[in-house]
Amino acid sequence: MLIALALDDARLEVNPNAGGRVTSLRLGDSEILSGSDADANNYGSTFWTSPQADWSWPPPAEIDHGIYTFAWDGGALVLTGECSRLLGVRVTKRLSVDRAREAFVLEYSIHNMTPTPKAYAPWEVSRVRPGGLTFFPAASPVWGTLERLEREGAIWLAPCSGGLTPAGQKVFAAGEGGLLAHAASGMLFVKSFDPVPHAKQAPGEAAIEVYANNRYVELEVQGPYAEIQPYACASWTVRWYLRKLPHGARAPAPSSDLLALAVRLSKPSR
């Protein structure tokens, strides 16, 4: 089952029976996310709790790939997962369209279903195919093994499948800029979120993480690590912008203009 949200030429599709994950994000006929043909389990855009040390691998089924119920609340699609037996939380996802900003809005809530406090950070993981250009502002500390370039005020990564192993490599950044962008196939995909101070990031994690192997690249953003009181919830919002690249460029290179475009989209005038 697929449920779609449309915004002009952009279309977002969600599968409630596969963890409420976004299985497609496209502009016209051009797709930005990787599909199940690249990896049967790891595709599209999903949501986890952070840190990963709480659940190791694989992610809890109830959160990552189990069945979510769904309902419409006005123009918003609300998806509700089952309670994770391991973590004692359940996740809801509220997806809507912000026509003023020309953005898809993804609001995630972690509900503590136990009588004791829990501490987690929200974690959005979106997968694309190798070969594009991923970047974010360079103001943040950056660490990890994935090859990168600092230029024009940004960190640029261009992982291609030929230079990657099945195990993959990763880079971490504190994420004070509040954006993570990816350019490929003539499109620019920008994730915008409230910046997270380094002191409020989950133990052993970061606000921005990019993981790449020879099948897909993960564009990962995380919110603040905080205690959730018994039977309460913590919510966090990410906005997605999908645009055509200027002049139809299909193989973008690092440039101040590309960074400026991503920043303009992520911080629209109010």
N, C-alpha and C positions, 0 to 999 in steps of 0.2 A: 504494500500500500504506500502510495506517495501522495503528499499534500504539498501544494505549491503556494508561494507568495510571489507576487509580481510587482515590479517597480519599473515602469517604462519598458525598456528592452531587456532589463535584467530579470532573472527568474531564479528563485531559491526553492529547492525541493527537499522535503523531510520524509523520512521513513519511521513512523512510530514503532514498527515491529523490529527495528534494528537499532535500539537504544535512543530513539528520537534523534538520530544523527542527521545532519544535512548531507544528503547524498549527491546533490548537484548544485552548483552555482555557476550560472552562465549568462553571457551577454549575447543575445541573438543565438547563433548556433555554436558559439565558442565556449568551451567548458574550462574552468580554472582549477577545479578540484580533481584529484585522482579517484579512479573508480575501483571496484572490486576486482577488475581484471589485473590490476597491478599487485594487489594483495587481498586475499579473500577476507581477512579479518580487519585489516588496518586500511581504511579508505574513508573518504569524505571528511566531515568535521564532527568531532565528538566532544565529550566533556568528562573530566575526571576531577577527583579531589587531590589536593597536594598537601604534604609531600608524598612522592611515590613510595617512600620507605614504609608508609602505613599499610601498603597492600602488595608491594613487590611487583610481580607480573604473573598472569595477565591482570588487567583491571577488573574490578568487581563487575560481574555480569549485569546486575541490576542497574548499574549506572552507565556502563559503556555500551552494551549491546542487547540488553533484555528488552522486553516489551514495555512501551510507555502507553498509557491511555492518553487521549487527547480530547480537547473541547475548544470551542471558539468563544472568546470573550470580547465582544465587539469585533474589531478587525484583527485581534491578536490570536495566534494559535498557542494554546497552553498545553504542554506535554508533561505528564507526571509519571515518574518511574516508581518502581517498587523499592521498599526499604532494603538496603544492603545488609545482609546478615553479618558480614565481616565488620563493617564500619558503623552500623547503627544509624545511618542517615539515608534519606531519599532525596532525589533531585527533581526539581521542576524547571522547565525551560519555557520562557514566554517569548515568542517570535512575532515581530510586527514590522511594519513599514513606516519610516519617517519620511514623508513626502517633501517636507520643507527642506530637510537636509539631503534628500535623495540617498537614503541609507536604509539598510536592513538593521533592525535592532534586536539583539539577542540578550535577554535577561535571564541569568541563571540563579537559582536559589538552592541552597543546601539546607535541608530541614533535619534538625537533630531530633530523632525519634526515641531518645533514651532519657532516663532521669538524671544523667550525669553530663557535665559540660564536655564538649568536643572542640578540638581546634583543627581547622582546615583552611586552606586557601582554594579558591575556585581556579580551574585550569581548563582553558579551551585549546583543543588540538585540531588543527585543520591541515589536511594532507593535499599536496600538489605533486605533480610529476617532476622529476629531476630535469634540469636544463633551463630553468628560469633564473631570474635575478631577485634575490631576497635582500632587504635592507631595512635599517632603522637608524635613528640619529645616534651620533657617536659620543654624546655627552656621558653615557653610562660606562662604568667599568665592564670589560668584556673578557671572558675566559673560556677555555675549552679547546678541543683538538681540531674542530672543523676549520678548514682553510678560509681566511677572510682577508679583505682589503679595507683599509681606512682611507677614505678620500672624499673630498667635497662635503665634509661635515657629517659623514655617515659611515656605517659599517656595511660592507657589501659582500654577499655570498652568492656564488654561482655554481652550486654543486651539480655535476653531471654524472649520469649513471656509470659512465666508463671509468671514472676515477673513484668510485665508491664500492665498498664491500657490503655483503649482506648484513654484517653486524652494525655498520654505520658509524658516524661520528657526530659530535654535538658541540654547540657553542651556547654560552649563557651570557646574559646582559642584565644589568639592574633595571633598565627600562624606564628611566625618568622621563623620556620623551613621550611616552604614552602612545606609541604607534609601532606597528610592524607591517611592512608592505612587501608585495611580491608582484613582479612584472613578468608576464609570459604571454605568448600567443596573441600579441596585440592588445593586451589588457593590463590594467593596474588594479590590484586587489589590496585594499588598505584596511587594517584592523585598528580601531581607535578605542582607547580605554583610559580611565583615570590613572595617571602615573602612581606607582607604588614606591614609597621610600624603601631604600635597601633594608632598613631595620624591620620593616613590616612584611618582608618576603619569607616564604616558607623555608624551614631548615633544609639546607642542601639544594635549594631550588633557586629560581630567578624569575623576574617578571617577564622576561623574554627568553625563550629557548628555541633554538632551531636544530632539529635532528635530521640527518640525511643518510639514507642507505641507497643501494642500487635500484630500488623499486619506487621510492617516494621520498618526499621531503615534508617534514612536519613544521608548520608555523604555529608555535605555541606561545600563548600569553597567559599570565597568572595575575590574580587579584591579591588583595591583602590577606595575610595569615592572621586569623582572629579566632577567639573563643566564641563558640555558639552555645548559648545557654540551653538547658533541657527544654525540649518541645518548642524551641524557637528556630528561627532561620536567619541566614545571612544571604544577601542578594548582591549581584554584581552584573554590570552591563558592558557589552562590547558592541560597537557599531561597525558594520561592514560597508565599505564603499567599493563599487566595481565600475570602472570607467575604461573607455578606449584610450590607448596610448596616443599621445600627439603624433600626427602625421602617419598614423598606422604602423609605427615601428613595431616589428615583431621580435627583434633581437636587441633589447635595450642595453645600453652601457651605463656605467656609473656616471651620474651628472648632477650638478647642483639643481638643474631644472626639474629632473625627475624627483629629487628629494623635496623640492619646494612644492611640487604638485601634491605629493603625498601629505605634506604638512598642511597645505590649504584644505584638503579634503577632511583631514582629521580634526581640524580646528576651525570650523566654519564661523563666519561672523554671526553674532547674535543680535 
